[in-house]
Amino acid sequence: MKMRTDSSLWFLDSCDNDQLETLFNILTREKSGEYRLRERLSNCLEAQIYGDDYFKYSDRIALELQYQANEGVGDFLRMNQKDYRDILIDAIIQLNIPIMGIETVEQLEEELILTLNDRVIGIENAGIYSMPFDLLINEAFNEEIERSIVNRAIIPAIIFISLLRLSRSNNLDDLNKVIAKK
């Protein structure tokens, strides 16, 4: 099945293999290292053929995000594809981040990262973008998100994608802080 055209995820084609590997691992593995119950990516044909050459199937990695964002079992089984912007907005709502008047995906992602950074350091409107990925994830996770099989995969993936996009627009100085521990 082809990924529905979603221009918000096209930039993944320009990410390097290490970045895509991290996103692959976020989408396929729990914190414990076990495979996620809802993931299909590790057993897909592209992963079987290309293995560790994630760049060759970056569109399939993006498609996995769209599949896993389905909260209903029926939508997940039918492999409905959710637009990235809708996935992002749902995650931001889950994290109680106000987004009134923010329109573009880039602005939404920037607000997500800025707010999580502010929460990590405990200062509102600090304007800092460079907290390590693991700290942002710890800040984003609460009991409700931890219990949700959907959000345990989607929230870290969205944070990682947001950091990647921000690093490409030169809003982050040190891309090494973006790369999650494997």
PyMOL commands that set and color helices and strands:
alter all, ss='L'
color gray80, all
select helices_A, chain A and resi 7-14+17-28+41-43+45-50+54-68+73-77+84-94+105-121+133-140+143-147+151-168+175-177
alter helices_A, ss='H'
color red, helices_A
deselect
rebuild
show_as cartoon
